[in-house]
Amino acid sequence: MKMNKNNKFYLVFASLFFSLMTVCVKKIDEAIPIYELVFFRSIFSLIITSLIIKKKKINPWGKNKVLLILRGLLGTIALICIFYAIRNMPLSISTVIQYTYPIFISIFAVFIINEKINLKLIIALFLGWFGILIILNPYQSASYEIDKFAVFVAFTGAITTSLAYIAVKKLSIQEDIFIIIKYFPLISVITLIPIVYANWITPQINDLIWILGIG
């Protein structure tokens, strides 16, 4: 199926805003825990999507609640991993690893939603991994050594992102897009409230603009 121009436009802007969000995460004081940043981000998103759903008069709880909750959990894990990688790795490298998720989508989609794979896609996957190895290798030999655990967390974030996107693909058949979007921050807020409450760190005034940027 060919992608129309509007979808390409939305994808480009989504990538742009995600990149700006990563800069905001990098700028925030490291004293503020990762899960607290994810919590703030989720609060903003939950408010916005809830207002849109109320205006559109849609059933706010959706139909396939199990898959919606799973999508929310996968998204939450992915975001925590992404924010951790951003904070503990060079921004350029953490972003490159995060954007390996299309490779994982292509692989998982074959088994989970029975999408077809062809020779062109196999070649593209091979070139994608080859490119990642080329980009990562100079940093391994440079004076700055990448934390191996941070690399593992970054790839975990990419994998869970790909699984979350596949869940979105399945949900989009029967769910309104704003319900799918809402469950992500809703599950994040519910799962993170006890952790944030027990380990709260009050942000400094100069961190608030970057927190707003993440939201």
C-alpha positions as a Markdown table, in Angstrom:
| # | Residue | x | y | z |
|---|---|---|---|---|
| 1 | Met | 0.0 | 0.0 | 0.0 |
| 2 | Lys | 1.4 | 3.4 | -1.0 |
| 3 | Met | 1.8 | 6.1 | 1.6 |
| 4 | Asn | 0.0 | 9.4 | 0.7 |
| 5 | Lys | 1.6 | 12.8 | 1.0 |
| 6 | Asn | -0.2 | 13.7 | 4.2 |
| 7 | Asn | 1.1 | 10.6 | 6.0 |
| 8 | Lys | 4.6 | 11.4 | 4.9 |
| 9 | Phe | 4.2 | 15.0 | 6.2 |
| 10 | Tyr | 2.9 | 13.7 | 9.6 |
| 11 | Leu | 5.8 | 11.2 | 9.9 |
| 12 | Val | 8.4 | 13.9 | 9.2 |
| 13 | Phe | 6.9 | 16.2 | 11.8 |
| 14 | Ala | 6.6 | 13.4 | 14.3 |
| 15 | Ser | 10.3 | 12.7 | 13.9 |
| 16 | Leu | 11.1 | 16.4 | 14.2 |
| 17 | Phe | 9.2 | 16.8 | 17.5 |
| 18 | Phe | 10.6 | 13.5 | 18.9 |
| 19 | Ser | 14.1 | 14.8 | 18.2 |
| 20 | Leu | 13.3 | 18.1 | 20.0 |
| 21 | Met | 12.0 | 16.1 | 22.9 |
| 22 | Thr | 15.3 | 14.2 | 23.2 |
| 23 | Val | 17.2 | 17.6 | 23.4 |
| 24 | Cys | 14.9 | 18.6 | 26.2 |
| 25 | Val | 15.6 | 15.4 | 28.1 |
| 26 | Lys | 19.3 | 16.0 | 27.7 |
| 27 | Lys | 19.1 | 19.5 | 29.1 |
| 28 | Ile | 17.3 | 18.6 | 32.3 |
| 29 | Asp | 19.2 | 18.3 | 35.6 |
| 30 | Glu | 20.3 | 14.7 | 36.0 |
| 31 | Ala | 19.1 | 14.8 | 39.6 |
| 32 | Ile | 15.5 | 14.4 | 38.3 |
| 33 | Pro | 14.8 | 10.6 | 37.8 |
| 34 | Ile | 14.0 | 9.2 | 34.4 |
| 35 | Tyr | 10.6 | 7.8 | 35.6 |
| 36 | Glu | 9.6 | 11.3 | 36.8 |
| 37 | Leu | 10.3 | 12.8 | 33.4 |
| 38 | Val | 8.2 | 10.0 | 31.7 |
| 39 | Phe | 5.5 | 10.8 | 34.3 |
| 40 | Phe | 5.4 | 14.5 | 33.4 |
| 41 | Arg | 5.4 | 13.7 | 29.7 |
| 42 | Ser | 2.4 | 11.3 | 30.2 |
| 43 | Ile | 0.4 | 13.8 | 32.3 |
| 44 | Phe | 0.6 | 16.4 | 29.5 |
| 45 | Ser | -0.3 | 13.9 | 26.8 |
| 46 | Leu | -3.2 | 12.4 | 28.9 |
| 47 | Ile | -4.7 | 15.9 | 29.4 |
| 48 | Ile | -4.5 | 16.8 | 25.7 |
| 49 | Thr | -5.9 | 13.5 | 24.4 |
| 50 | Ser | -8.7 | 13.4 | 27.1 |
| 51 | Leu | -9.9 | 16.8 | 26.0 |
| 52 | Ile | -9.9 | 15.8 | 22.3 |
| 53 | Ile | -11.8 | 12.5 | 23.1 |
| 54 | Lys | -14.4 | 14.5 | 25.2 |
| 55 | Lys | -14.9 | 17.0 | 22.4 |
| 56 | Lys | -15.3 | 14.1 | 19.8 |
| 57 | Lys | -17.7 | 12.3 | 22.2 |
| 58 | Ile | -15.9 | 9.0 | 21.8 |
| 59 | Asn | -16.2 | 6.1 | 24.3 |
| 60 | Pro | -13.1 | 6.9 | 26.4 |
| 61 | Trp | -12.3 | 3.2 | 27.3 |
| 62 | Gly | -12.2 | 1.6 | 23.8 |
| 63 | Lys | -13.0 | -1.9 | 22.8 |
| 64 | Asn | -9.9 | -4.1 | 23.0 |
| 65 | Lys | -8.8 | -3.1 | 26.5 |
| 66 | Val | -6.3 | -5.9 | 26.9 |
| 67 | Leu | -4.3 | -4.9 | 23.7 |
| 68 | Leu | -4.7 | -1.2 | 24.6 |
| 69 | Ile | -3.2 | -1.8 | 28.1 |
| 70 | Leu | -0.4 | -3.9 | 26.5 |
| 71 | Arg | 0.3 | -1.1 | 24.1 |
| 72 | Gly | 0.5 | 1.3 | 27.0 |
| 73 | Leu | 2.9 | -0.9 | 29.0 |
| 74 | Leu | 5.1 | -1.4 | 26.0 |
| 75 | Gly | 5.1 | 2.4 | 25.3 |
| 76 | Thr | 6.0 | 3.1 | 28.9 |
| 77 | Ile | 8.9 | 0.7 | 29.0 |
| 78 | Ala | 10.1 | 2.0 | 25.6 |
| 79 | Leu | 10.0 | 5.6 | 26.8 |
| 80 | Ile | 11.9 | 4.9 | 30.1 |
| 81 | Cys | 14.6 | 3.1 | 28.1 |
| 82 | Ile | 14.8 | 5.9 | 25.5 |
| 83 | Phe | 15.1 | 8.6 | 28.2 |
| 84 | Tyr | 17.8 | 6.5 | 30.0 |
| 85 | Ala | 19.8 | 6.0 | 26.9 |
| 86 | Ile | 19.6 | 9.8 | 26.1 |
| 87 | Arg | 20.9 | 10.6 | 29.5 |
| 88 | Asn | 23.7 | 8.1 | 29.6 |
| 89 | Met | 25.0 | 8.1 | 26.0 |
| 90 | Pro | 25.9 | 10.7 | 23.4 |
| 91 | Leu | 22.7 | 12.1 | 22.0 |
| 92 | Ser | 23.5 | 11.2 | 18.4 |
| 93 | Ile | 24.2 | 7.6 | 19.2 |
| 94 | Ser | 21.2 | 7.1 | 21.4 |
| 95 | Thr | 19.0 | 8.6 | 18.7 |
| 96 | Val | 20.5 | 6.3 | 16.0 |
| 97 | Ile | 19.9 | 3.2 | 18.2 |
| 98 | Gln | 16.3 | 4.3 | 18.9 |
| 99 | Tyr | 15.7 | 4.7 | 15.2 |
| 100 | Thr | 16.5 | 1.0 | 14.6 |
| 101 | Tyr | 12.9 | 0.3 | 15.6 |
| 102 | Pro | 11.7 | 0.2 | 11.9 |
| 103 | Ile | 14.1 | -2.8 | 11.5 |
| 104 | Phe | 12.5 | -4.6 | 14.4 |
| 105 | Ile | 9.1 | -3.7 | 13.1 |
| 106 | Ser | 9.8 | -5.3 | 9.8 |
| 107 | Ile | 11.1 | -8.5 | 11.5 |
| 108 | Phe | 8.3 | -8.8 | 14.1 |
| 109 | Ala | 5.5 | -7.9 | 11.7 |
| 110 | Val | 6.2 | -11.0 | 9.7 |
| 111 | Phe | 5.4 | -13.2 | 12.7 |
| 112 | Ile | 2.9 | -11.2 | 14.6 |
| 113 | Ile | 0.6 | -9.6 | 11.9 |
| 114 | Asn | 1.6 | -11.8 | 9.0 |
| 115 | Glu | 3.1 | -9.0 | 6.8 |
| 116 | Lys | 5.0 | -10.2 | 3.8 |
| 117 | Ile | 8.7 | -9.9 | 3.5 |
| 118 | Asn | 10.5 | -9.6 | 0.1 |
| 119 | Leu | 14.1 | -9.4 | -1.2 |
| 120 | Lys | 14.2 | -5.6 | -1.2 |
| 121 | Leu | 13.2 | -5.5 | 2.5 |
| 122 | Ile | 15.8 | -8.2 | 3.4 |
| 123 | Ile | 18.5 | -6.1 | 1.7 |
| 124 | Ala | 17.3 | -2.9 | 3.4 |
| 125 | Leu | 17.4 | -4.7 | 6.8 |
| 126 | Phe | 21.0 | -5.9 | 6.1 |
| 127 | Leu | 22.1 | -2.4 | 5.0 |
| 128 | Gly | 20.4 | -0.9 | 8.1 |
| 129 | Trp | 22.3 | -3.1 | 10.5 |
| 130 | Phe | 25.5 | -2.5 | 8.6 |
| 131 | Gly | 25.0 | 1.2 | 8.8 |
| 132 | Ile | 24.4 | 1.0 | 12.6 |
| 133 | Leu | 27.7 | -0.9 | 13.1 |
| 134 | Ile | 29.6 | 1.7 | 11.1 |
| 135 | Ile | 28.2 | 4.5 | 13.2 |
| 136 | Leu | 28.7 | 2.8 | 16.5 |
| 137 | Asn | 32.3 | 1.5 | 15.9 |
| 138 | Pro | 34.1 | 4.9 | 15.9 |
| 139 | Tyr | 32.8 | 5.6 | 19.3 |
| 140 | Gln | 34.0 | 2.3 | 20.7 |
| 141 | Ser | 37.5 | 3.0 | 19.6 |
| 142 | Ala | 37.5 | 6.7 | 20.7 |
| 143 | Ser | 38.5 | 8.0 | 24.1 |
| 144 | Tyr | 34.8 | 8.0 | 25.1 |
| 145 | Glu | 33.6 | 4.5 | 25.8 |
| 146 | Ile | 29.9 | 3.8 | 25.6 |
| 147 | Asp | 28.3 | 2.2 | 28.6 |
| 148 | Lys | 27.4 | -1.3 | 27.4 |
| 149 | Phe | 24.4 | -1.4 | 29.7 |
| 150 | Ala | 23.1 | 1.9 | 28.2 |
| 151 | Val | 23.5 | 0.3 | 24.7 |
| 152 | Phe | 21.4 | -2.7 | 25.9 |
| 153 | Val | 18.8 | -0.4 | 27.4 |
| 154 | Ala | 18.7 | 1.7 | 24.1 |
| 155 | Phe | 18.1 | -1.4 | 22.0 |
| 156 | Thr | 15.4 | -2.6 | 24.5 |
| 157 | Gly | 13.7 | 0.7 | 23.9 |
| 158 | Ala | 13.9 | 0.3 | 20.2 |
| 159 | Ile | 12.5 | -3.3 | 20.4 |
| 160 | Thr | 9.6 | -2.3 | 22.7 |
| 161 | Thr | 8.9 | 0.7 | 20.5 |
| 162 | Ser | 8.5 | -1.6 | 17.5 |
| 163 | Leu | 6.2 | -3.9 | 19.4 |
| 164 | Ala | 4.1 | -1.0 | 20.6 |
| 165 | Tyr | 3.8 | 0.2 | 17.0 |
| 166 | Ile | 2.7 | -3.2 | 15.8 |
| 167 | Ala | 0.0 | -3.1 | 18.6 |
| 168 | Val | -1.1 | 0.3 | 17.3 |
| 169 | Lys | -1.4 | -1.3 | 13.8 |
| 170 | Lys | -3.6 | -4.0 | 15.1 |
| 171 | Leu | -5.7 | -1.6 | 17.3 |
| 172 | Ser | -6.2 | 0.8 | 14.5 |
| 173 | Ile | -8.6 | -1.6 | 12.7 |
| 174 | Gln | -11.2 | -1.2 | 15.4 |
| 175 | Glu | -10.2 | 1.7 | 17.7 |
| 176 | Asp | -10.2 | 5.4 | 17.3 |
| 177 | Ile | -6.7 | 6.8 | 17.0 |
| 178 | Phe | -7.1 | 9.1 | 20.0 |
| 179 | Ile | -8.2 | 6.2 | 22.2 |
| 180 | Ile | -5.0 | 4.4 | 21.2 |
| 181 | Ile | -3.0 | 7.5 | 22.0 |
| 182 | Lys | -4.7 | 8.1 | 25.3 |
| 183 | Tyr | -4.0 | 4.6 | 26.7 |
| 184 | Phe | -0.2 | 5.2 | 26.4 |
| 185 | Pro | 0.0 | 8.1 | 28.9 |
| 186 | Leu | -2.9 | 6.6 | 31.0 |
| 187 | Ile | -1.0 | 3.4 | 31.7 |
| 188 | Ser | 2.2 | 5.3 | 32.2 |
| 189 | Val | 0.6 | 7.6 | 34.8 |
| 190 | Ile | -1.1 | 4.6 | 36.6 |
| 191 | Thr | 2.1 | 2.5 | 36.7 |
| 192 | Leu | 4.5 | 5.4 | 37.6 |
| 193 | Ile | 2.4 | 7.2 | 40.3 |
| 194 | Pro | 3.6 | 5.0 | 43.2 |
| 195 | Ile | 7.3 | 5.1 | 42.1 |
| 196 | Val | 7.2 | 8.9 | 41.5 |
| 197 | Tyr | 5.4 | 9.4 | 44.9 |
| 198 | Ala | 8.0 | 7.4 | 46.8 |
| 199 | Asn | 11.0 | 9.0 | 45.1 |
| 200 | Trp | 9.8 | 12.5 | 44.3 |
| 201 | Ile | 12.5 | 15.1 | 43.4 |
| 202 | Thr | 11.2 | 18.7 | 43.0 |
| 203 | Pro | 12.4 | 20.2 | 39.7 |
| 204 | Gln | 14.3 | 23.5 | 39.7 |
| 205 | Ile | 12.7 | 26.5 | 38.1 |
| 206 | Asn | 15.1 | 26.4 | 35.1 |
| 207 | Asp | 14.1 | 22.8 | 34.5 |
| 208 | Leu | 10.4 | 23.6 | 34.0 |
| 209 | Ile | 10.8 | 24.9 | 30.5 |
| 210 | Trp | 12.5 | 21.6 | 29.4 |
| 211 | Ile | 9.8 | 19.6 | 31.2 |
| 212 | Leu | 7.2 | 21.6 | 29.2 |
| 213 | Gly | 9.2 | 20.8 | 26.1 |
| 214 | Ile | 9.1 | 17.1 | 26.9 |
| 215 | Gly | 5.3 | 17.3 | 27.4 |
